[in-house]
Amino acid sequence: MTMTMLNCLLLQRTLKTSGSAALARQRRRPSSLNSPKENQAPGHPERSVSDGRLVGALTDISQVEAKYPALAFKQQLTALLEKVYGVIRHDLKKELSSLLGLCIQAPRTFIVSPRGTGPQGTDMAQQASMAHWQSIIKILTNSLNVLKSNYVPPFLICKLFTQVFSFINVQLFNSLLLRRECCSFSNGEYVKAGLDELEHWCHWLTEEYAGSSWDELKHIRQAVTLLILEEKHNKSLKEITDDFCPALSMQQLYRISTMYCDDKFGTLGIPSDIVASMRAKMIGGSSSPSVQDDINSFLLDDDFSIPFSVDDIARLMVHVDIADMDLPPLIQEKSGSPFEA
């Protein structure tokens, strides 16, 4: 599938050059208007049609007709590239989905260490509890290696991982807000430990390939910050919205605050008067015909868009030396392939 994407990119790059060359040859070709019979206007045998504007107009029409098949092919090629990108993105999301469902709630080994074990046993238990997060890192790394080995341009890899991290954010955040048992202090610590692993991976990936991937996790990161925030009962609503959770809506803050429990230290959560203020702000700022529907609109939506255009491909496509790569057998059998130019 990644080789198909590479072939599409190479064809996109070749098409523009080939199309321009064909048009240049057509411009150099002698016009049929120069033949004696066609240079005479109807009814006026001695009068030649020498109006430069008319000749230019006819030539322009001919050029448009010559370009149409290439443009149609380019549109089909673009559609194929978008489809291949969508399939790769879908498969990667599907592979991660089953693991993300296991990463939202802390296993018991993360909360309580096995009885009678020392520090080494504690470390082993913690490592075992992070196995699902490590599996996610492994999947992301394997995908990166496959894409790079198939010469997929860095900007496309960056777009892919940015959307995949947005998907991770949506899945974890929505699961957190839909499951009361996940809105606890210890669970916040567990998810934060997993997010730290993803942050380290983004730094290892470098900005060229990671782009804004880490920023895409802002909703789940800020929700976790609220879960593990100490002395919540001393925080004002302004501090919560401005300093700790600026990306979260009032509906989302209200949802977390009403479901939170401290299962580790037994401390107080968000004060009831702050929660009441959240609800009042939701009702006061509601634009929905049904206030209750607006209060419940706390879930995030996944992004299914194609995050690049044909112009992006032409502008950001990197040079690939065909001699250094293995082409598909069908292309190798064709001598004089445009890829070999």
KAVENPE-V467820 format. One record per helix or strand. SS is the DSSP state (H for helix, E for strand). FROM is the first residue (numbers start at 1). LEN is the number of residues. If there is no record, write none. Layout:
SS FROM LEN
SS FROM LEN
This chain:
H 2 27
H 32 3
E 40 2
E 44 5
H 52 49
H 108 4
H 119 11
H 131 19
H 154 25
H 180 3
E 184 1
H 185 21
H 207 4
H 214 14
H 232 3
H 237 8
H 250 10
E 261 1
H 272 13
H 291 5
H 310 7
H 322 3
H 329 5
H 338 3
